[in-house]
Amino acid sequence: MPAVSVNAYQNHSIWGKFSNIQAYETDLGDMNGDGKVNISDVTILIELLLSGGTTESACDVNGDGRVNITDVTILIDLLLNMY
């Protein structure tokens, strides 16, 4: 699963019973690990920030060591420049 989901799975009442929950590497900005960076990833990043944040490297779009609204803005700018 994407690294941003590991904590949620480990703390889940059912999935948390599994002892070997591991993340796989995702592309920068690919929050859901589907191999594409799109508006779904922006939504996930915003939800993560609103729920208390995350420190996962895939979420640190600008590479400054912090995950915040700046990463959301940059991710949106990247998407807009793709089209």
MOPAC internal coordinates of N, CA, C and O (Angstrom, degrees):
PM7 1SCF
backbone

  N    0.0000 0     0.00 0     0.00 0    0    0    0
  C    1.4390 1     0.00 0     0.00 0    1    0    0
  C    1.5142 1   109.25 1     0.00 0    2    1    0
  O    1.2310 1   120.21 1   -19.09 1    3    2    1
  N    1.3104 1   117.20 1   160.91 1    3    2    1
  C    1.4626 1   119.24 1   176.66 1    5    3    2
  C    1.5257 1   110.35 1   -60.92 1    6    5    3
  O    1.2310 1   120.66 1   -31.79 1    7    6    5
  N    1.3013 1   116.34 1   148.21 1    7    6    5
  C    1.4640 1   121.28 1  -177.91 1    9    7    6
  C    1.5182 1   112.42 1   -57.93 1   10    9    7
  O    1.2310 1   120.10 1   147.55 1   11   10    9
  N    1.3270 1   117.42 1   -32.45 1   11   10    9
  C    1.4623 1   120.11 1  -178.96 1   13   11   10
  C    1.5221 1   112.61 1   -67.25 1   14   13   11
  O    1.2310 1   119.71 1   165.35 1   15   14   13
  N    1.3279 1   118.16 1   -14.65 1   15   14   13
  C    1.4616 1   121.94 1  -177.67 1   17   15   14
  C    1.5167 1   114.04 1   -98.44 1   18   17   15
  O    1.2310 1   119.55 1   166.19 1   19   18   17
  N    1.3172 1   118.46 1   -13.81 1   19   18   17
  C    1.4643 1   121.68 1  -174.31 1   21   19   18
  C    1.5237 1   112.03 1   -56.20 1   22   21   19
  O    1.2310 1   119.78 1   130.56 1   23   22   21
  N    1.3060 1   118.02 1   -49.44 1   23   22   21
  C    1.4517 1   121.59 1  -177.66 1   25   23   22
  C    1.5269 1   111.48 1   -59.84 1   26   25   23
  O    1.2310 1   120.11 1   136.63 1   27   26   25
  N    1.3144 1   117.39 1   -43.37 1   27   26   25
  C    1.4614 1   121.32 1   179.72 1   29   27   26
  C    1.5250 1   110.84 1   -62.55 1   30   29   27
  O    1.2310 1   119.98 1   138.92 1   31   30   29
  N    1.3212 1   117.65 1   -41.08 1   31   30   29
  C    1.4553 1   121.00 1   178.75 1   33   31   30
  C    1.5310 1   111.12 1   -68.12 1   34   33   31
  O    1.2310 1   120.07 1   138.10 1   35   34   33
  N    1.3223 1   117.48 1   -41.90 1   35   34   33
  C    1.4575 1   120.57 1   180.00 1   37   35   34
  C    1.5254 1   112.03 1   -63.08 1   38   37   35
  O    1.2310 1   120.15 1   148.05 1   39   38   37
  N    1.3291 1   117.32 1   -31.95 1   39   38   37
  C    1.4582 1   121.99 1  -178.48 1   41   39   38
  C    1.5234 1   113.62 1   -93.32 1   42   41   39
  O    1.2310 1   120.14 1   178.70 1   43   42   41
  N    1.3172 1   117.34 1    -1.30 1   43   42   41
  C    1.4654 1   121.56 1  -179.51 1   45   43   42
  C    1.5289 1   109.86 1   -75.15 1   46   45   43
  O    1.2310 1   120.24 1   -34.98 1   47   46   45
  N    1.3220 1   117.14 1   145.02 1   47   46   45
  C    1.4633 1   121.26 1  -176.22 1   49   47   46
  C    1.5271 1   113.31 1   -62.55 1   50   49   47
  O    1.2310 1   119.81 1   147.54 1   51   50   49
  N    1.3076 1   117.97 1   -32.46 1   51   50   49
  C    1.4714 1   120.35 1   179.82 1   53   51   50
  C    1.5239 1   111.57 1  -100.30 1   54   53   51
  O    1.2310 1   120.53 1   125.12 1   55   54   53
  N    1.3340 1   116.60 1   -54.88 1   55   54   53
  C    1.4706 1   120.13 1  -177.86 1   57   55   54
  C    1.5299 1   111.25 1   -62.00 1   58   57   55
  O    1.2310 1   120.01 1   150.81 1   59   58   57
  N    1.3194 1   117.59 1   -29.19 1   59   58   57
  C    1.4571 1   121.40 1  -179.59 1   61   59   58
  C    1.5145 1   114.02 1   -64.11 1   62   61   59
  O    1.2310 1   120.29 1   166.33 1   63   62   61
  N    1.3210 1   117.05 1   -13.67 1   63   62   61
  C    1.4789 1   120.94 1   178.18 1   65   63   62
  C    1.5240 1   111.93 1   -74.58 1   66   65   63
  O    1.2310 1   120.53 1   161.62 1   67   66   65
  N    1.3213 1   116.59 1   -18.38 1   67   66   65
  C    1.4626 1   120.22 1   177.37 1   69   67   66
  C    1.5213 1   108.48 1   -77.68 1   70   69   67
  O    1.2310 1   120.45 1   -45.07 1   71   70   69
  N    1.3160 1   116.75 1   134.93 1   71   70   69
  C    1.4643 1   120.24 1  -174.31 1   73   71   70
  C    1.5266 1   113.70 1   -90.00 1   74   73   71
  O    1.2310 1   119.61 1   165.59 1   75   74   73
  N    1.3130 1   118.35 1   -14.41 1   75   74   73
  C    1.4619 1   120.31 1  -174.60 1   77   75   74
  C    1.5221 1   110.72 1  -121.22 1   78   77   75
  O    1.2310 1   120.57 1  -112.15 1   79   78   77
  N    1.3189 1   116.51 1    67.85 1   79   78   77
  C    1.4682 1   121.55 1   177.71 1   81   79   78
  C    1.5192 1   107.32 1   -94.48 1   82   81   79
  O    1.2310 1   120.78 1   -62.68 1   83   82   81
  N    1.3310 1   116.12 1   117.32 1   83   82   81
  C    1.4571 1   120.27 1  -175.11 1   85   83   82
  C    1.5151 1   111.54 1  -127.76 1   86   85   83
  O    1.2310 1   121.59 1   -26.54 1   87   86   85
  N    1.3075 1   114.56 1   153.46 1   87   86   85
  C    1.4578 1   121.81 1   177.36 1   89   87   86
  C    1.5149 1   110.25 1   -97.83 1   90   89   87
  O    1.2310 1   121.04 1   -23.67 1   91   90   89
  N    1.2997 1   115.62 1   156.33 1   91   90   89
  C    1.4545 1   120.79 1   170.15 1   93   91   90
  C    1.5195 1   107.73 1  -116.99 1   94   93   91
  O    1.2310 1   120.99 1   -21.81 1   95   94   93
  N    1.2923 1   115.71 1   158.19 1   95   94   93
  C    1.4618 1   120.94 1  -178.42 1   97   95   94
  C    1.5236 1   110.08 1   -69.41 1   98   97   95
  O    1.2310 1   121.07 1   -42.15 1   99   98   97
  N    1.3024 1   115.56 1   137.85 1   99   98   97
  C    1.4602 1   121.30 1   176.56 1  101   99   98
  C    1.5214 1   108.68 1  -121.90 1  102  101   99
  O    1.2310 1   121.30 1   -19.61 1  103  102  101
  N    1.3131 1   115.12 1   160.39 1  103  102  101
  C    1.4625 1   120.01 1   175.66 1  105  103  102
  C    1.5148 1   109.50 1   -69.33 1  106  105  103
  O    1.2310 1   120.96 1   -29.54 1  107  106  105
  N    1.2938 1   115.78 1   150.46 1  107  106  105
  C    1.4521 1   121.52 1   178.12 1  109  107  106
  C    1.5189 1   110.20 1   -54.30 1  110  109  107
  O    1.2310 1   120.50 1   -55.63 1  111  110  109
  N    1.3217 1   116.65 1   124.37 1  111  110  109
  C    1.4502 1   122.06 1  -179.93 1  113  111  110
  C    1.5102 1   114.71 1    89.42 1  114  113  111
  O    1.2310 1   119.81 1   170.30 1  115  114  113
  N    1.3258 1   117.97 1    -9.70 1  115  114  113
  C    1.4672 1   121.60 1   179.62 1  117  115  114
  C    1.5268 1   108.70 1   -87.00 1  118  117  115
  O    1.2310 1   120.37 1   -95.68 1  119  118  117
  N    1.3187 1   116.89 1    84.32 1  119  118  117
  C    1.4610 1   122.73 1  -173.20 1  121  119  118
  C    1.5199 1   113.54 1   -68.43 1  122  121  119
  O    1.2310 1   119.92 1   147.63 1  123  122  121
  N    1.3260 1   117.76 1   -32.37 1  123  122  121
  C    1.4582 1   119.71 1  -176.69 1  125  123  122
  C    1.5252 1   113.59 1  -100.64 1  126  125  123
  O    1.2310 1   119.99 1  -179.16 1  127  126  125
  N    1.3283 1   117.62 1     0.84 1  127  126  125
  C    1.4596 1   121.77 1   173.99 1  129  127  126
  C    1.5104 1   115.37 1    69.54 1  130  129  127
  O    1.2310 1   119.99 1  -155.58 1  131  130  129
  N    1.3370 1   117.63 1    24.42 1  131  130  129
  C    1.4567 1   119.51 1  -179.41 1  133  131  130
  C    1.5295 1   113.15 1   -89.67 1  134  133  131
  O    1.2310 1   120.44 1  -175.38 1  135  134  133
  N    1.3316 1   116.76 1     4.62 1  135  134  133
  C    1.4558 1   120.72 1   178.24 1  137  135  134
  C    1.5108 1   114.25 1    85.09 1  138  137  135
  O    1.2310 1   120.40 1  -177.74 1  139  138  137
  N    1.3391 1   116.85 1     2.26 1  139  138  137
  C    1.4582 1   121.50 1   179.53 1  141  139  138
  C    1.5241 1   108.57 1  -130.72 1  142  141  139
  O    1.2310 1   121.03 1   -32.86 1  143  142  141
  N    1.3113 1   115.64 1   147.14 1  143  142  141
  C    1.4620 1   120.65 1   172.76 1  145  143  142
  C    1.5160 1   106.81 1  -106.26 1  146  145  143
  O    1.2310 1   121.16 1   -63.84 1  147  146  145
  N    1.3466 1   115.39 1   116.16 1  147  146  145
  C    1.4574 1   120.23 1  -178.06 1  149  147  146
  C    1.5271 1   109.99 1  -147.94 1  150  149  147
  O    1.2310 1   120.66 1     9.83 1  151  150  149
  N    1.3279 1   116.34 1  -170.17 1  151  150  149
  C    1.4568 1   121.20 1  -174.72 1  153  151  150
  C    1.5365 1   111.74 1   -62.42 1  154  153  151
  O    1.2310 1   119.77 1   152.83 1  155  154  153
  N    1.3082 1   118.04 1   -27.17 1  155  154  153
  C    1.4670 1   120.58 1   176.44 1  157  155  154
  C    1.5215 1   110.63 1   -60.74 1  158  157  155
  O    1.2310 1   120.44 1   142.81 1  159  158  157
  N    1.3111 1   116.77 1   -37.19 1  159  158  157
  C    1.4621 1   120.96 1   179.48 1  161  159  158
  C    1.5274 1   110.84 1   -68.28 1  162  161  159
  O    1.2310 1   120.35 1   143.33 1  163  162  161
  N    1.3247 1   116.93 1   -36.67 1  163  162  161
  C    1.4674 1   120.78 1   176.42 1  165  163  162
  C    1.5209 1   109.23 1   -62.18 1  166  165  163
  O    1.2310 1   120.58 1   133.56 1  167  166  165
  N    1.3227 1   116.50 1   -46.44 1  167  166  165
  C    1.4660 1   121.45 1   179.75 1  169  167  166
  C    1.5229 1   111.22 1   -59.73 1  170  169  167
  O    1.2310 1   120.20 1   135.30 1  171  170  169
  N    1.3093 1   117.23 1   -44.70 1  171  170  169
  C    1.4693 1   121.19 1   179.66 1  173  171  170
  C    1.5250 1   110.37 1   -62.85 1  174  173  171
  O    1.2310 1   120.06 1   136.37 1  175  174  173
  N    1.3183 1   117.49 1   -43.63 1  175  174  173
  C    1.4621 1   120.71 1  -179.85 1  177  175  174
  C    1.5290 1   110.85 1   -62.67 1  178  177  175
  O    1.2310 1   120.34 1   137.54 1  179  178  177
  N    1.3215 1   116.96 1   -42.46 1  179  178  177
  C    1.4688 1   120.25 1   177.71 1  181  179  178
  C    1.5278 1   110.26 1   -62.38 1  182  181  179
  O    1.2310 1   120.08 1   135.11 1  183  182  181
  N    1.3313 1   117.46 1   -44.89 1  183  182  181
  C    1.4640 1   120.97 1   179.06 1  185  183  182
  C    1.5246 1   111.60 1   -61.62 1  186  185  183
  O    1.2310 1   120.35 1   140.20 1  187  186  185
  N    1.3316 1   116.94 1   -39.80 1  187  186  185
  C    1.4663 1   120.34 1   177.43 1  189  187  186
  C    1.5216 1   111.08 1   -62.19 1  190  189  187
  O    1.2310 1   120.57 1   136.36 1  191  190  189
  N    1.3029 1   116.52 1   -43.64 1  191  190  189
  C    1.4676 1   120.30 1   179.24 1  193  191  190
  C    1.5264 1   111.47 1   -64.71 1  194  193  191
  O    1.2310 1   120.41 1   138.46 1  195  194  193
  N    1.3271 1   116.83 1   -41.54 1  195  194  193
  C    1.4673 1   120.53 1  -179.35 1  197  195  194
  C    1.5246 1   112.40 1   -68.80 1  198  197  195
  O    1.2310 1   120.57 1   154.23 1  199  198  197
  N    1.3293 1   116.52 1   -25.77 1  199  198  197
  C    1.4640 1   119.79 1  -178.35 1  201  199  198
  C    1.5239 1   112.94 1   -91.03 1  202  201  199
  O    1.2310 1   119.78 1  -174.21 1  203  202  201
  N    1.2941 1   118.03 1     5.79 1  203  202  201
  C    1.4550 1   119.85 1   177.12 1  205  203  202
  C    1.5053 1   114.56 1   124.36 1  206  205  203
  O    1.2310 1   120.44 1   175.66 1  207  206  205
  N    1.3062 1   116.76 1    -4.34 1  207  206  205
  C    1.4527 1   120.03 1   173.85 1  209  207  206
  C    1.5135 1   114.72 1    92.64 1  210  209  207
  O    1.2310 1   121.69 1    -1.76 1  211  210  209
  N    1.2980 1   114.37 1   178.24 1  211  210  209
  C    1.4539 1   123.14 1  -179.25 1  213  211  210
  C    1.5199 1   108.03 1  -156.00 1  214  213  211
  O    1.2310 1   120.57 1   -18.76 1  215  214  213
  N    1.3033 1   116.52 1   161.24 1  215  214  213
  C    1.4618 1   121.25 1   177.12 1  217  215  214
  C    1.5191 1   111.45 1  -120.29 1  218  217  215
  O    1.2310 1   119.67 1  -169.91 1  219  218  217
  N    1.3250 1   118.23 1    10.09 1  219  218  217
  C    1.4574 1   121.93 1  -177.34 1  221  219  218
  C    1.5219 1   111.21 1   -62.31 1  222  221  219
  O    1.2310 1   120.73 1   -41.96 1  223  222  221
  N    1.3063 1   116.21 1   138.04 1  223  222  221
  C    1.4635 1   120.61 1  -175.34 1  225  223  222
  C    1.5210 1   113.38 1   -63.46 1  226  225  223
  O    1.2310 1   119.46 1   148.52 1  227  226  225
  N    1.3250 1   118.64 1   -31.48 1  227  226  225
  C    1.4660 1   120.30 1   179.05 1  229  227  226
  C    1.5214 1   111.17 1   -65.38 1  230  229  227
  O    1.2310 1   120.39 1   156.98 1  231  230  229
  N    1.3344 1   116.87 1   -23.02 1  231  230  229
  C    1.4651 1   121.39 1  -179.43 1  233  231  230
  C    1.5230 1   112.34 1   -84.52 1  234  233  231
  O    1.2310 1   120.35 1   161.08 1  235  234  233
  N    1.3141 1   116.93 1   -18.92 1  235  234  233
  C    1.4658 1   121.49 1  -178.57 1  237  235  234
  C    1.5232 1   108.45 1   -85.86 1  238  237  235
  O    1.2310 1   121.03 1  -103.06 1  239  238  237
  N    1.3200 1   115.63 1    76.94 1  239  238  237
  C    1.4588 1   122.00 1  -171.54 1  241  239  238
  C    1.5229 1   112.36 1   -62.96 1  242  241  239
  O    1.2310 1   119.83 1   143.34 1  243  242  241
  N    1.3202 1   117.92 1   -36.66 1  243  242  241
  C    1.4641 1   119.22 1  -178.09 1  245  243  242
  C    1.5302 1   113.04 1   -93.38 1  246  245  243
  O    1.2310 1   119.65 1   178.36 1  247  246  245
  N    1.3260 1   118.28 1    -1.64 1  247  246  245
  C    1.4600 1   121.98 1   173.35 1  249  247  246
  C    1.5166 1   115.46 1    70.94 1  250  249  247
  O    1.2310 1   119.96 1  -154.80 1  251  250  249
  N    1.3371 1   117.67 1    25.20 1  251  250  249
  C    1.4606 1   119.43 1  -179.08 1  253  251  250
  C    1.5254 1   113.94 1   -91.98 1  254  253  251
  O    1.2310 1   120.34 1  -175.74 1  255  254  253
  N    1.3418 1   116.95 1     4.26 1  255  254  253
  C    1.4555 1   120.84 1   178.47 1  257  255  254
  C    1.5182 1   114.15 1    86.49 1  258  257  255
  O    1.2310 1   120.44 1  -179.29 1  259  258  257
  N    1.3354 1   116.76 1     0.71 1  259  258  257
  C    1.4661 1   121.44 1   178.22 1  261  259  258
  C    1.5319 1   108.59 1  -128.56 1  262  261  259
  O    1.2310 1   121.00 1   -33.67 1  263  262  261
  N    1.3195 1   115.70 1   146.33 1  263  262  261
  C    1.4589 1   120.33 1   174.99 1  265  263  262
  C    1.5178 1   106.95 1  -110.68 1  266  265  263
  O    1.2310 1   121.40 1   -65.42 1  267  266  265
  N    1.3454 1   114.92 1   114.58 1  267  266  265
  C    1.4657 1   119.76 1  -177.26 1  269  267  266
  C    1.5237 1   109.70 1  -152.42 1  270  269  267
  O    1.2310 1   120.77 1     9.77 1  271  270  269
  N    1.3237 1   116.13 1  -170.23 1  271  270  269
  C    1.4631 1   121.81 1  -175.71 1  273  271  270
  C    1.5317 1   112.10 1   -61.57 1  274  273  271
  O    1.2310 1   119.99 1   155.52 1  275  274  273
  N    1.3076 1   117.62 1   -24.48 1  275  274  273
  C    1.4661 1   120.49 1   176.87 1  277  275  274
  C    1.5225 1   110.25 1   -61.32 1  278  277  275
  O    1.2310 1   120.44 1   141.72 1  279  278  277
  N    1.3330 1   116.76 1   -38.28 1  279  278  277
  C    1.4670 1   120.32 1   178.40 1  281  279  278
  C    1.5245 1   111.03 1   -65.51 1  282  281  279
  O    1.2310 1   120.20 1   143.24 1  283  282  281
  N    1.3265 1   117.23 1   -36.76 1  283  282  281
  C    1.4651 1   121.30 1   176.41 1  285  283  282
  C    1.5225 1   109.72 1   -63.09 1  286  285  283
  O    1.2310 1   120.62 1   132.90 1  287  286  285
  N    1.3074 1   116.41 1   -47.10 1  287  286  285
  C    1.4667 1   121.54 1  -179.37 1  289  287  286
  C    1.5237 1   111.05 1   -60.45 1  290  289  287
  O    1.2310 1   120.31 1   135.36 1  291  290  289
  N    1.3076 1   117.01 1   -44.64 1  291  290  289
  C    1.4642 1   120.66 1  -179.89 1  293  291  290
  C    1.5225 1   110.50 1   -66.08 1  294  293  291
  O    1.2310 1   120.19 1   139.38 1  295  294  293
  N    1.3290 1   117.25 1   -40.62 1  295  294  293
  C    1.4613 1   120.49 1   178.67 1  297  295  294
  C    1.5299 1   110.68 1   -62.39 1  298  297  295
  O    1.2310 1   120.12 1   137.82 1  299  298  297
  N    1.3108 1   117.38 1   -42.18 1  299  298  297
  C    1.4734 1   120.83 1   176.56 1  301  299  298
  C    1.5221 1   110.54 1   -63.17 1  302  301  299
  O    1.2310 1   120.30 1   136.45 1  303  302  301
  N    1.3346 1   117.02 1   -43.55 1  303  302  301
  C    1.4656 1   120.38 1   178.28 1  305  303  302
  C    1.5231 1   111.17 1   -61.25 1  306  305  303
  O    1.2310 1   120.22 1   139.17 1  307  306  305
  N    1.3195 1   117.19 1   -40.83 1  307  306  305
  C    1.4732 1   120.62 1   177.78 1  309  307  306
  C    1.5294 1   110.52 1   -61.00 1  310  309  307
  O    1.2310 1   120.83 1   136.80 1  311  310  309
  N    1.3151 1   116.02 1   -43.20 1  311  310  309
  C    1.4699 1   119.33 1   179.50 1  313  311  310
  C    1.5158 1   112.10 1   -65.41 1  314  313  311
  O    1.2310 1   120.28 1   138.52 1  315  314  313
  N    1.3053 1   117.07 1   -41.48 1  315  314  313
  C    1.4614 1   120.36 1  -179.50 1  317  315  314
  C    1.5201 1   111.81 1   -65.93 1  318  317  315
  O    1.2310 1   120.38 1   146.33 1  319  318  317
  N    1.3083 1   116.88 1   -33.67 1  319  318  317
  C    1.4711 1   120.59 1   179.46 1  321  319  318
  C    1.5148 1   112.91 1   -78.47 1  322  321  319
  O    1.2310 1   120.12 1   166.46 1  323  322  321
  N    1.3518 1   117.37 1   -13.54 1  323  322  321
  C    1.4648 1   121.22 1   178.52 1  325  323  322
  C    1.5124 1   111.34 1   -74.63 1  326  325  323
  O    1.2310 1   120.42 1   154.35 1  327  326  325
  N    1.3007 1   116.81 1   -25.65 1  327  326  325
  C    1.4551 1   120.07 1  -172.16 1  329  327  326
  C    1.4865 1   112.55 1  -102.73 1  330  329  327
  O    1.2310 1   120.10 1   180.00 1  331  330  329

